[in-house]
Amino acid sequence: MRAEELRELSDSELDEKLEEFKSDLFNLRFELATGQLDNYKQLRVTRRDIARVMTVQRERLSKAAASTAEETN
C-alpha cells in the first residue's frame, strides 16, 4: 500500500491496517518456519507496509504536536 493512500485513511483505519499487517507478518513468519512459504518477497513487502503505516502515524503525531506548540506561543 502506498503512503499516499495511507494518508487518506483516518486514525482508526490506520490502526486497523497496522494490526492487519502485523497479523499477516506473523502468519508469514509461521509459514516460513514450517517451510510452507513460497513467496519470500511478501515478508519484505509486509514489513515495509508496517513501516509506512507507522511513519504516517508518526507524521500526524508530530504535526499535531507542532500545531499545539504554535497555539501556546
C-alpha positions in Angstrom: 0.0 0.0 0.0 1.4 3.4 -0.9 1.9 6.1 1.7 -0.4 8.5 -0.3 -3.2 6.0 0.1 -2.4 5.6 3.8 -2.5 9.4 4.4 -6.1 9.4 3.2 -7.2 7.0 5.9 -8.4 8.0 9.4 -6.5 7.3 12.6 -8.7 4.3 13.4 -8.4 2.9 9.9 -4.6 3.2 10.2 -4.7 1.3 13.5 -6.8 -1.4 11.8 -4.3 -1.6 8.9 -1.4 -1.8 11.3 -2.9 -4.7 13.1 -3.8 -6.4 9.8 -0.3 -6.1 8.6 1.2 -7.3 11.8 -1.1 -10.3 11.7 -0.1 -11.0 8.1 3.6 -10.8 9.1 3.0 -13.3 12.0 1.4 -15.7 9.6 4.1 -15.3 7.0 6.8 -16.0 9.6 4.9 -19.0 10.8 4.7 -20.3 7.2 8.5 -19.6 6.8 9.3 -21.6 9.9 7.2 -24.6 8.8 8.6 -24.5 5.2 5.3 -23.6 3.6 6.2 -20.1 2.4 6.5 -19.8 -1.4 6.8 -16.1 -1.8 9.6 -14.8 0.3 9.2 -11.3 -1.1 5.9 -11.0 0.7 7.8 -10.8 4.1 9.7 -7.7 2.9 6.6 -6.1 1.4 4.6 -6.6 4.6 7.4 -5.3 6.8 7.6 -2.2 4.7 3.8 -1.7 4.8 4.1 -1.8 8.6 6.8 0.8 8.4 4.7 3.0 6.1 1.7 2.9 8.4 3.9 3.7 11.4 5.5 6.6 9.5 2.1 8.1 8.6 1.0 7.8 12.3 4.2 9.5 13.4 3.8 12.3 10.9 0.3 13.0 12.2 1.5 12.9 15.8 4.4 15.3 15.2 2.1 17.6 13.1 -0.4 17.7 16.0 2.3 18.5 18.5 3.7 21.2 16.3 0.3 22.9 15.9 -0.3 22.6 19.6 3.1 24.2 20.3 2.3 27.1 17.9 -1.0 27.7 19.6 0.6 28.0 23.0 3.2 30.5 21.8 
